[in-house]
Amino acid sequence: MTVVSALLGGAAVLLLAAVGLLARTPAFAWRPFWLVAGWALVGYLVIAGMIEFAFIRDHTPGPQLAAMSVMLGLFAIDVPLLLGFSVARHQKV
């Protein structure tokens, strides 16, 4: 679990760096970004919740469940961020 924890920490740092760099972007179409990212986030939270339910229902052990929960959280945040950015970067400011 040490390697998994280290990789998860690195992934979280990279996600925070991506959010920080995106927040500093001048002249960006924020309205379309939040529209797309918000609805995508709702969908991906539902998906992540169903997967988390399956892990709990299958009696996944504690450390593995914690790691998988963090992975699902990163997944549920990263994909809507990418979708929102890919739409907003082509919009006029």
C-alpha positions as CSV (number, residue, x, y, z in Angstrom):
1,M,0.0,0.0,0.0
2,T,3.0,2.3,0.3
3,V,3.5,2.6,-3.5
4,V,-0.3,3.1,-4.0
5,S,-0.3,5.8,-1.4
6,A,2.6,7.6,-2.9
7,L,1.1,7.4,-6.4
8,L,-2.3,8.7,-5.1
9,G,-0.5,11.6,-3.4
10,G,1.3,12.4,-6.6
11,A,-2.0,12.3,-8.5
12,A,-3.6,14.6,-6.0
13,V,-0.8,17.1,-6.2
14,L,-1.0,17.0,-10.0
15,L,-4.7,17.6,-9.9
16,L,-4.3,20.5,-7.6
17,A,-1.6,21.9,-9.9
18,A,-4.0,21.6,-12.8
19,V,-6.7,23.4,-11.0
20,G,-4.3,26.1,-9.9
21,L,-3.0,26.6,-13.4
22,L,-6.6,26.7,-14.8
23,A,-7.6,29.3,-12.2
24,R,-4.8,31.6,-13.3
25,T,-5.8,31.4,-17.0
26,P,-6.5,35.0,-18.2
27,A,-9.4,35.6,-20.6
28,F,-11.1,32.2,-20.2
29,A,-14.7,31.4,-20.9
30,W,-15.7,30.6,-17.3
31,R,-19.5,30.5,-17.9
32,P,-19.4,27.6,-20.4
33,F,-16.7,25.9,-18.3
34,W,-18.9,25.9,-15.1
35,L,-21.9,24.8,-17.1
36,V,-20.3,21.8,-18.6
37,A,-18.1,20.9,-15.7
38,G,-21.0,21.2,-13.2
39,W,-23.3,18.9,-15.0
40,A,-20.5,16.4,-15.8
41,L,-19.6,16.5,-12.1
42,V,-23.1,15.6,-11.1
43,G,-23.0,12.6,-13.5
44,Y,-19.6,11.5,-12.4
45,L,-20.5,11.7,-8.7
46,V,-23.4,9.4,-9.4
47,I,-21.1,7.0,-11.2
48,A,-18.5,7.2,-8.4
49,G,-21.2,6.6,-5.8
50,M,-22.5,3.5,-7.5
51,I,-18.9,2.1,-7.8
52,E,-18.3,2.9,-4.1
53,F,-21.5,1.1,-3.2
54,A,-20.2,-1.9,-5.1
55,F,-16.9,-1.8,-3.2
56,I,-18.7,-1.6,0.2
57,R,-21.2,-4.3,-0.8
58,D,-18.4,-6.6,-1.7
59,H,-16.8,-6.1,1.7
60,T,-13.5,-4.6,0.4
61,P,-11.0,-4.4,3.2
62,G,-10.3,-1.0,4.9
63,P,-6.9,0.1,3.4
64,Q,-7.9,-1.0,-0.1
65,L,-11.3,0.7,0.3
66,A,-9.7,3.9,1.4
67,A,-7.3,3.9,-1.6
68,M,-10.1,3.1,-4.0
69,S,-12.3,5.8,-2.5
70,V,-9.5,8.4,-3.1
71,M,-9.1,7.1,-6.6
72,L,-12.8,7.5,-7.3
73,G,-12.7,11.0,-5.8
74,L,-9.9,12.0,-8.2
75,F,-11.7,10.4,-11.1
76,A,-15.0,12.2,-10.2
77,I,-13.2,15.6,-10.2
78,D,-10.6,15.1,-13.0
79,V,-12.9,14.0,-15.8
80,P,-15.5,16.9,-15.4
81,L,-12.5,19.3,-15.2
82,L,-11.2,18.0,-18.5
83,L,-14.6,18.1,-20.1
84,G,-15.3,21.7,-19.0
85,F,-11.9,22.8,-20.2
86,S,-12.2,21.1,-23.6
87,V,-15.5,22.9,-24.2
88,A,-14.6,26.3,-22.8
89,R,-11.2,26.7,-24.5
90,H,-13.0,26.9,-27.9
91,Q,-15.5,29.6,-26.7
92,K,-15.2,33.3,-27.3
93,V,-14.5,35.3,-24.2
